[in-house]
C-alpha cells in the first residue's frame, strides 16, 4: 500500500477572527485541485486532510462535502472528522476534551460537529494560530502541555484536530502518561483509510488506535 500526496494551495497570510471565513473559503476552493493531483495514481481511497473543512457546518454539510469529493475522485473519501468519531467510538469514549489550532469561529464548528455526533465536549482549547504556517510551527512541548492541561478525571479521551498541527508523536506519548486514548486527527485518518482499504495490520509505536483496533 502506498500514499500519494496532493497539496492544497493555501496562502500563508495572517488569520484573524475578522477574516477567518475568507481563509476557510480559500481552502475549500482548492480541495479539488489537490484531488486531481493524486487521481492519476489510481487511488483506492482519498483522505481530505483539511480538518476544519471536515467539521464545518455540522454533520449535514460534512456529509455533503464527502459526497461531492467522492463523486469527483471516484473513490471513497475519508474526512478527518469521521475518522475522529470512529476512533472515539472504537474506544467507547463519550466525554472528551479537544485541542485545536483554530480561531474561536473554527472552534465553534469543531465543537458543534462533535456534539452532533453524540460526544460531550467538556473542554476545548483553541491555540488561535495566526497563520497556516504558524500552525505547523507550534512546538511539540506546547502541544503536550496543552493536552495535559485539558486532561481530567471527567473525560474519557482527548482529541487533537488541525492536520497541520504536529501532534501525532506527542499524542502517542501522552497516551502512556495520561492512561487514556489521545486521538490525533492525522493518525486516525490514516487508520481509517487502512481499514477502509481492508488492511487490518496492527502497527506499534504510533498510538493505541493502530495497536488495538
Secondary structure, DSSP 4 states (H G I P E B T S, - for coil): ----------------TTTHHHHHHHHHHHHHHHHHHHHTT--SEEEE--HHHHHTTHHHHHHHHHHHHHHHHSSEEEEHHHHHHHHHHHHT--EEEEEESS-HHHHHHHHHHHHHTT-EEEEEEE---SSHHHHHTS-HHHHHHHHHHH--TT-SEEEE--TTS--HHHHHHHHHHHTSEEEEHHHHHHHHHHHHTT-----SSS-HHHHH-
